[in-house]
């Protein structure tokens, strides 16, 4: 339903599973940043938001310019909307992580 013809192959399902895992890693990293940014949390967030943003941008650009790379030249169906949402979610998670990175901790504010 709404997926291009080639997306049900093994490579298509594997690629979607990898990007799903990277997106979940970004969510876990963002959750772990609540106590303050650590290298592990930053790495997970960076990987997840970067993968979501890059792949969403690639698919959205192929849809907008009507590229033959998008779904073998056929209609993309709901994949266009999903790719736009993936682009936006990667952007939002990356911006939230950047704000949390530069924001001082509450303990630093109380001590000052």
Secondary structure, DSSP 8 states (H G I E B T S, - for coil): ----GGGGSHHHHHHHHHHHHHHHHHHHHHHHGGG---HHHHHHHHHHHHHHHHHHHHHHHHHHTT-TTGGGGS--TTHHHHHHHHHHHHHHHHHHHHHHHHS--HHHHHH-
